[in-house]
């Protein structure tokens, strides 16, 4: 069984990864927000000792500073420094490194559909921190998977209760509250289950390669249309959904090309399958 150091264990994706793959991999979690696994990534000496104790076969780095607004100093210090430290430790063992980046390394093309080979054009300090970390990983000599995604959606793992857009909206709907959703901006959505499946596919089949992959469904939609389709499939009140939300921090077209994902045979559920998966979880 491969030993995997997993950062961001308390995150939306991290909790789902443990739910789905906690029995396939021997997971050694890291999270400053979880008392059971409390290790601050800025504590480089403790992280180094942790690596020495665990002797991992891979690193899956999901953690990031909360807050993506420009001017958040922690993004360009804590995130970058801690990622570089993890990469350096992985390099000592020459083990594969999985790094979750973001769509925000791209920017400026009106029609979206960004491709992995597009030049960097980060739109915030958060995006810049990801660019710096990506570049450091790309020249490290390590095998790596860099994933770039935009809107993470899905039914949360049991016990996940941290603020996150999709689960928050889900809780409001289940409580009969009205929610206001952006109906103008085009997005490429990614089910968190698929993120976990993509990571597993890499670690199981291609852990000697260096890859950058956009993640998401092939179909382009809006956040409002997503929720309307979920309401129809799951049977909750569409009258609670309003198309007057606005998310000015995002471009009008944030879509990603996922052609490379398909060409390499990585997991990718269709839009209809994703709607069905979430709706089934809501009904159960």
Buried (B, 14 or more C-beta within 10 A) or exposed (E): EBBBBBBBBBBBBBBBBBBBBEEEBEBBBBBBBBEEBEBBBBBBEEBBEBBEEEEBBBBBBBBBBBEBEEEBEBBBEBBBBBBBBBBBBBBEEEBBBBBBBBBBBBBEBEEBBBBBEBEBBBBBBBBBBBBBBBEBBBEBEBBBBBBBBBBBBBBBBEEBEEEBEBBEBBEEBEEEEEBEBBBBBBBBBBBBBBBBBBBBBBBEEBBEEBBBBBBBBBBBBBBBBBBBBBBEBBEBEEEBBEBEBEBEEBBEBBBBBBEBBEEBEBBBBEBEEBBBBBBEBBEE
